Amino acid sequence: MRNALIALTIVCGGAVAAAPVIAEAAPKRVLVCQNVRKKANTGTLIGAVSGGLLGNAVAGHGAKTEGTVIGAGVGAVAGHQIAKSNAQRKCRYVYR
């Protein structure tokens, strides 16, 4: 009787100890998306430069600096939004 009880304890203990290993071995399905931040940052830079140049050209004779700064700010915001909306977010599922 005692040997049967010891054998049962060993079998049940081994099954409990092996359960986490079996659960970790199963691959998990994870959604991985491409980062669009780099494209949005590029759009910000291009928008700021082009907006600054346009603001400098449009500004009055005594307000070239203010026109450049305001144009760069507006161009940066516009360029960021345009680049972010045009960037396609590519997502796929990966098993890990």
N, C-alpha and C positions, 0 to 999 in steps of 0.2 A: 504494500500500500504506500509506503514511504517512497519507494523508487518511482512509482507511478506519479505521485505528487511532484517530485523533483523533475521528472521528465516533462510533465505538463507545464510547470513553471518555466522551464528552459524554452520550450516551444513557444509559449505565449510571449515571453520576454523577447525572444528573437523576432517575432512578428511585429511587436511594438517598436523595437529598435530599428527595424528595416523600413517601416512605413514612411518616415521623413525622407529617406534616401530615394524611395520609389517616387514620391511626390515631386521631389526636385528634379528628377530625371526627365519628367515630361516637359517638352518645349512649350514656352509661352508665346502667344501671338501678341506682338507689340506693334503699334502704329508708329512709323518713323516718317517725319516730314522734312522736306528740304527747307533750309533756312533762307528766308527772303530778306533778311535784315541787310545783307551786304548790298543787294540791289537797291534797296530803299536808301541806304547811306550814300551810294553813288549818285542817285537822283537828287539827294539833298545838296551834295557838293556841286553838281552841274547846275542845278537851279540857283544856288547862291551866286556862283560866278556869273552866270548869264543875267540874273536879276540885277546884280551890282553894275554890270556894264550897261544894261538898259537904263537903270536908274540914273547913272551918271550922264548918259546921253540925253535923257529927257529933262533932267533937272535944270532949273533956271541958272543964270550966269553966276550968281553968288552962292548957290546952294548945292554945289557939286558933291560935297562930302555927305550931306544929309540925304541927297537923292541916291547916292551909292549905298549907304547903310540901309535905308528903307527898302530899296530895290533888292538888296542881297537878302534881307529878312523875308520879304514876300516871295522871292524866288526860291529860297530854301524850303519854305513850307509847301509851296506849290510843287516843286520838284520831288519832294519826299512823297507827297500824296499820289502824284501821278505814277512814280516808279513803283510804289507799293501796290497800287491797284493793277498795274500792268504785269507785275511779277506773278507767275503762276506757281502756286504752291503744290508741289508734287509730293504726294503721300503714298506710302505702300506699307503692306504688312510684312513683318519679318519675324521669323520664329527664333527665339533665343532660349 
